[in-house]
């Protein structure tokens, strides 16, 4: 006597994006470099000197470092002029809190008033859902075949 195969879902790789709000980014930068005001923008992190904000700004580009986000100066804005950032200006290094086991940082980018951390989990350690797997697979099959989304967990 053979039993029927049991359906299972094993995600190969799970991508997660962690959105860090602008206030948290400003606080972290102020801890590392007091007197600097930081504002996340689409084109990078804009930093200004708090005492003289009208003097200009520096644009920093984020990149992934070992256990940190490295913000490298790229463009100095003074009035209408855009200049290459001076080499003597050191990058800002924002240490990351320890990520959960199996999660690794693969990318980082700026968005309007937030920092986006892109991470990957090679395997997902938790259950995918509290809904029985058979019901979940049936729901996904029905959605794929009929292009309609039935109510999940509803009894027919």
The 8 nearest C-alpha neighbors of each residue, nearest first, counted from 0:
[[1, 2, 3, 4, 5, 6, 7, 133],
 [2, 0, 3, 4, 5, 6, 7, 133],
 [1, 3, 4, 0, 5, 6, 7, 133],
 [2, 4, 5, 1, 6, 0, 7, 133],
 [5, 3, 6, 2, 1, 7, 133, 0],
 [4, 6, 3, 7, 133, 2, 132, 8],
 [7, 5, 4, 133, 8, 132, 136, 3],
 [8, 6, 5, 9, 132, 133, 136, 4],
 [7, 9, 10, 6, 132, 127, 136, 11],
 [10, 8, 11, 7, 122, 123, 12, 127],
 [11, 9, 12, 8, 122, 13, 123, 121],
 [10, 12, 122, 9, 121, 13, 123, 120],
 [11, 13, 121, 10, 122, 120, 14, 119],
 [14, 12, 120, 119, 15, 121, 10, 123],
 [15, 13, 119, 118, 120, 12, 16, 117],
 [16, 14, 118, 119, 117, 13, 17, 120],
 [15, 17, 117, 116, 118, 18, 115, 14],
 [16, 18, 116, 115, 19, 117, 15, 118],
 [17, 19, 115, 114, 20, 16, 113, 116],
 [20, 18, 114, 113, 115, 17, 23, 21],
 [21, 19, 113, 23, 22, 18, 112, 24],
 [20, 22, 112, 113, 24, 23, 25, 39],
 [23, 21, 25, 24, 20, 26, 112, 113],
 [22, 24, 26, 25, 21, 20, 27, 19],
 [23, 25, 21, 27, 22, 26, 28, 20],
 [26, 24, 22, 37, 28, 23, 27, 29],
 [27, 25, 29, 23, 24, 28, 22, 30],
 [28, 26, 24, 30, 29, 25, 23, 31],
 [27, 29, 31, 25, 30, 26, 32, 24],
 [30, 28, 33, 26, 32, 31, 27, 35],
 [31, 29, 27, 28, 32, 33, 26, 25],
 [30, 32, 28, 29, 33, 27, 91, 93],
 [33, 31, 29, 30, 28, 35, 34, 91],
 [34, 32, 29, 35, 30, 31, 28, 36],
 [33, 35, 49, 48, 32, 36, 29, 50],
 [36, 34, 48, 49, 33, 47, 32, 29],
 [35, 37, 47, 46, 49, 48, 34, 25],
 [38, 36, 46, 25, 45, 35, 44, 47],
 [37, 39, 45, 44, 46, 40, 112, 21],
 [38, 40, 44, 112, 113, 111, 109, 45],
 [41, 39, 111, 43, 42, 110, 44, 112],
 [40, 42, 110, 111, 109, 43, 39, 44],
 [43, 41, 40, 109, 44, 60, 58, 110],
 [44, 42, 60, 40, 59, 109, 41, 58],
 [43, 45, 39, 59, 58, 38, 40, 46],
 [46, 44, 58, 38, 37, 57, 39, 43],
 [45, 47, 37, 57, 36, 56, 38, 35],
 [48, 46, 56, 36, 52, 35, 49, 37],
 [47, 49, 35, 52, 51, 50, 34, 36],
 [48, 50, 34, 35, 52, 51, 36, 47],
 [51, 49, 48, 52, 34, 35, 47, 53],
 [50, 52, 53, 48, 49, 54, 47, 55],
 [53, 51, 48, 47, 54, 49, 50, 55],
 [54, 52, 51, 55, 56, 47, 48, 78],
 [55, 53, 52, 51, 77, 56, 78, 48],
 [56, 54, 77, 76, 53, 78, 52, 47],
 [55, 57, 47, 76, 46, 75, 45, 58],
 [56, 58, 75, 46, 45, 74, 76, 59],
 [59, 57, 45, 74, 44, 43, 73, 72],
 [58, 60, 72, 44, 71, 70, 43, 73],
 [61, 59, 43, 71, 70, 72, 44, 73],
 [62, 60, 70, 69, 108, 107, 71, 68],
 [63, 61, 69, 68, 107, 64, 70, 60],
 [62, 64, 68, 106, 69, 107, 67, 65],
 [63, 65, 67, 68, 69, 66, 62, 92],
 [64, 66, 67, 63, 68, 94, 69, 104],
 [67, 65, 95, 64, 94, 68, 97, 63],
 [68, 66, 94, 64, 95, 65, 93, 69],
 [67, 69, 93, 63, 64, 92, 62, 94],
 [68, 70, 92, 62, 61, 64, 91, 63],
 [71, 69, 61, 91, 60, 59, 90, 92],
 [70, 72, 90, 59, 60, 69, 73, 61],
 [73, 71, 59, 84, 58, 90, 74, 60],
 [72, 74, 84, 59, 58, 83, 71, 60],
 [75, 73, 84, 83, 58, 82, 57, 72],
 [74, 76, 57, 84, 82, 81, 83, 56],
 [75, 77, 81, 56, 55, 80, 57, 78],
 [78, 76, 55, 80, 79, 54, 75, 81],
 [77, 79, 80, 76, 55, 54, 81, 53],
 [80, 78, 77, 81, 76, 55, 82, 75],
 [81, 79, 77, 78, 76, 82, 75, 55],
 [80, 82, 76, 75, 74, 77, 79, 83],
 [83, 81, 75, 74, 84, 80, 76, 77],
 [82, 84, 74, 75, 73, 85, 81, 72],
 [83, 85, 74, 75, 73, 72, 82, 86],
 [86, 84, 87, 88, 83, 75, 72, 73],
 [87, 85, 88, 84, 89, 72, 83, 73],
 [86, 88, 85, 89, 84, 90, 72, 71],
 [89, 87, 86, 85, 90, 72, 84, 71],
 [88, 90, 87, 91, 86, 71, 72, 85],
 [91, 89, 71, 70, 72, 92, 69, 88],
 [90, 92, 70, 69, 93, 89, 71, 31],
 [91, 93, 69, 68, 94, 70, 90, 67],
 [92, 94, 68, 67, 69, 95, 91, 27],
 [95, 93, 67, 92, 66, 68, 96, 69],
 [96, 94, 67, 66, 97, 93, 68, 98],
 [95, 97, 98, 94, 66, 67, 99, 93],
 [98, 96, 95, 99, 66, 100, 94, 102],
 [97, 99, 102, 96, 100, 103, 95, 101],
 [100, 98, 102, 101, 97, 103, 120, 96],
 [99, 101, 102, 98, 103, 97, 120, 124],
 [100, 102, 120, 99, 103, 121, 122, 123],
 [103, 101, 120, 100, 119, 99, 98, 118],
 [104, 102, 118, 119, 105, 101, 120, 98],
 [103, 105, 118, 106, 117, 119, 102, 116],
 [106, 104, 118, 117, 103, 119, 63, 107],
 [107, 105, 117, 104, 63, 116, 118, 108],
 [106, 108, 116, 115, 117, 62, 61, 63],
 [109, 107, 115, 61, 114, 110, 116, 106],
 [110, 108, 114, 41, 43, 115, 40, 39],
 [109, 111, 41, 113, 40, 114, 112, 39],
 [110, 112, 40, 41, 113, 39, 109, 114],
 [113, 111, 21, 39, 40, 110, 20, 38],
 [114, 112, 20, 21, 110, 19, 111, 39],
 [113, 115, 109, 19, 18, 110, 108, 116],
 [116, 114, 18, 108, 107, 17, 109, 19],
 [117, 115, 107, 17, 16, 106, 118, 18],
 [118, 116, 16, 106, 105, 107, 104, 15],
 [117, 119, 104, 15, 105, 103, 14, 16],
 [120, 118, 14, 103, 102, 13, 15, 121],
 [119, 121, 102, 13, 122, 101, 12, 123],
 [122, 120, 12, 119, 13, 101, 11, 123],
 [123, 121, 120, 12, 11, 124, 10, 13],
 [122, 124, 125, 120, 10, 121, 13, 12],
 [125, 123, 122, 126, 101, 127, 120, 100],
 [126, 124, 123, 127, 128, 122, 129, 9],
 [125, 127, 128, 124, 129, 123, 130, 132],
 [128, 126, 125, 129, 123, 8, 130, 132],
 [127, 129, 130, 126, 131, 132, 135, 125],
 [128, 130, 131, 127, 126, 132, 135, 152],
 [129, 131, 128, 132, 135, 134, 152, 151],
 [132, 130, 134, 133, 129, 135, 128, 136],
 [131, 133, 135, 134, 136, 130, 7, 6],
 [132, 134, 136, 135, 131, 137, 6, 7],
 [135, 133, 137, 132, 131, 136, 138, 130],
 [134, 136, 132, 138, 133, 137, 139, 131],
 [135, 137, 139, 133, 138, 134, 140, 132],
 [138, 136, 134, 140, 135, 139, 141, 133],
 [137, 139, 135, 141, 136, 140, 134, 142],
 [138, 140, 142, 136, 137, 141, 143, 135],
 [141, 139, 137, 143, 142, 138, 136, 144],
 [142, 140, 138, 144, 143, 139, 145, 137],
 [141, 143, 146, 139, 147, 148, 140, 145],
 [142, 144, 140, 141, 146, 145, 139, 147],
 [145, 143, 141, 142, 146, 140, 147, 139],
 [144, 146, 147, 142, 143, 141, 148, 140],
 [147, 145, 142, 143, 144, 148, 141, 140],
 [148, 146, 142, 145, 149, 141, 143, 144],
 [147, 149, 142, 150, 146, 141, 138, 145],
 [150, 148, 151, 147, 138, 142, 141, 153],
 [151, 149, 153, 152, 148, 138, 154, 147],
 [150, 152, 153, 149, 138, 135, 134, 148],
 [151, 153, 150, 154, 130, 134, 135, 138],
 [154, 152, 151, 150, 155, 149, 134, 138],
 [153, 155, 152, 151, 150, 134, 149, 138],
 [154, 153, 152, 150, 149, 151, 134, 138]]
